[in-house]
Amino acid sequence: MSDSIPLTELEASAAAKFENIGDKYVGRIMAMKQQQQTDPKDGTPKFFASGDPMMLWIITIQPEHGDELALWAKGGNYTATTGTGASMLSAIGQAVRAAGATSVEVGGLLAVAYTGEQASNTPGFNPAKLFTAQYQAPVAAPQAVQVDDLFTQ
């Protein structure tokens, strides 16, 4: 066990708020972590019927202007009843594939927009928010060149 706590575990970012269709956040990915979903009413961990934990990704982005924001990316299969889109996790996956990448990486650029909803079948529950995303993989750092190599003939 480590005697240190990573700085990313000590700092919290405000959660991105998607209140209206069309709301969008764009920024450089600063950190990512996976954790188990919890019930919003009592904070207990959520599980699938199989007993497997329901997981989500928290992706922290740094917009060009302003403070870091956390995107809470959950999965799910939805059919839009208003607008278009998919669960945030699926939308990010589609964006990664469209960019020709194989994974989301710290340093990449991510844009996520609230673009649709699926009506709730349960009275009193809000509709599921649906998203579209764009992703750009981080640019590889230039290769270092020894100073002596610059002056050889």
C-alpha positions in Angstrom: 0.0 0.0 0.0 1.3 3.5 -0.9 1.9 6.1 1.7 0.8 8.8 -0.7 -2.4 10.1 -2.1 -2.4 11.3 -5.8 -3.3 15.0 -6.2 -6.1 14.0 -8.5 -7.8 12.3 -5.5 -7.6 15.4 -3.4 -9.0 17.9 -5.9 -12.6 17.9 -7.0 -13.9 19.6 -10.1 -17.4 21.0 -10.5 -19.6 18.7 -12.5 -20.6 19.9 -16.0 -24.3 20.9 -16.0 -26.3 19.9 -19.0 -29.6 21.7 -18.4 -30.8 22.5 -21.9 -30.5 20.7 -25.2 -27.6 22.3 -27.0 -25.4 22.8 -23.9 -21.9 21.8 -24.8 -18.5 21.5 -23.1 -15.1 21.4 -24.8 -11.7 20.9 -23.2 -8.5 19.1 -22.9 -8.7 15.8 -20.9 -6.8 16.3 -17.6 -7.8 13.1 -15.7 -10.0 10.1 -15.8 -11.2 7.6 -13.2 -13.7 4.9 -13.0 -16.0 4.4 -10.0 -19.2 2.6 -9.1 -22.5 4.4 -9.5 -24.5 5.2 -6.5 -28.2 5.7 -5.9 -29.0 9.4 -5.8 -31.5 9.0 -3.0 -29.4 7.2 -0.4 -25.9 6.9 -1.8 -25.8 3.1 -1.8 -23.8 1.4 -4.5 -25.7 0.3 -7.6 -25.6 -3.2 -9.1 -26.9 -4.9 -12.1 -29.3 -7.9 -11.6 -26.4 -10.2 -12.2 -24.6 -8.7 -9.1 -22.0 -6.9 -11.2 -21.4 -3.2 -10.1 -22.7 -0.4 -12.3 -19.7 1.7 -13.2 -19.2 5.1 -14.7 -16.2 7.2 -15.8 -15.5 10.6 -14.5 -13.5 12.6 -17.1 -12.1 15.9 -16.0 -11.6 18.4 -18.8 -10.0 21.9 -18.8 -11.9 24.3 -21.0 -10.0 27.0 -22.8 -11.5 29.5 -20.4 -12.6 28.8 -16.8 -12.2 26.0 -14.2 -11.9 22.3 -14.8 -15.1 20.4 -15.2 -16.0 16.8 -14.5 -18.1 14.8 -17.1 -19.9 11.9 -15.4 -20.1 9.4 -18.3 -22.6 6.6 -17.8 -23.6 3.9 -20.3 -27.0 2.7 -21.4 -29.0 1.9 -24.5 -31.5 4.6 -25.4 -33.7 5.6 -28.3 -34.2 9.3 -28.7 -37.7 10.6 -28.5 -36.5 14.2 -28.8 -33.4 15.2 -30.8 -30.6 12.6 -31.3 -27.7 11.0 -29.4 -26.7 8.2 -27.1 -25.6 7.8 -23.5 -22.5 9.9 -22.8 -20.3 6.9 -22.6 -21.5 5.6 -25.9 -21.3 9.0 -27.5 -17.6 9.3 -26.4 -16.9 5.8 -27.7 -18.4 6.7 -31.1 -16.3 9.9 -31.2 -13.1 7.9 -30.4 -13.8 5.5 -33.2 -14.6 8.3 -35.6 -11.3 9.9 -34.7 -9.4 6.7 -35.6 -8.3 6.3 -32.0 -8.5 3.1 -29.9 -8.9 4.8 -26.5 -9.6 8.0 -24.7 -6.3 9.5 -23.4 -5.3 12.2 -21.0 -4.2 15.2 -23.2 -6.8 14.6 -25.8 -9.5 17.1 -26.7 -13.1 16.2 -25.9 -16.3 18.0 -26.8 -19.7 16.7 -25.4 -23.1 18.2 -26.3 -26.5 17.5 -24.9 -28.5 16.7 -28.1 -31.5 14.7 -27.2 -33.7 12.9 -24.7 -35.5 9.6 -24.2 -38.8 10.0 -22.4 -39.0 8.3 -19.1 -41.4 5.4 -18.7 -41.5 5.9 -15.0 -43.7 8.7 -13.6 -41.8 11.3 -11.6 -38.5 10.5 -13.3 -36.7 12.9 -15.7 -36.1 11.8 -19.3 -32.6 10.3 -20.0 -30.3 12.9 -21.5 -28.6 11.9 -24.7 -25.3 13.2 -26.1 -23.0 13.5 -29.1 -19.3 13.9 -28.8 -16.1 14.7 -30.7 -12.6 13.5 -29.8 -9.1 14.4 -30.9 -6.3 12.3 -29.7 -3.3 14.1 -28.0 -0.5 15.1 -30.3 2.6 13.0 -29.8 5.5 14.9 -28.3 8.3 15.7 -30.7 11.3 13.4 -30.5 14.3 14.7 -28.7 17.4 15.3 -30.8 20.9 15.3 -29.3 22.6 18.7 -29.8 25.7 16.9 -31.3 23.5 15.4 -34.0 22.5 18.8 -35.2 26.1 19.7 -36.2 27.3 16.4 -37.7 27.9 16.2 -41.5 
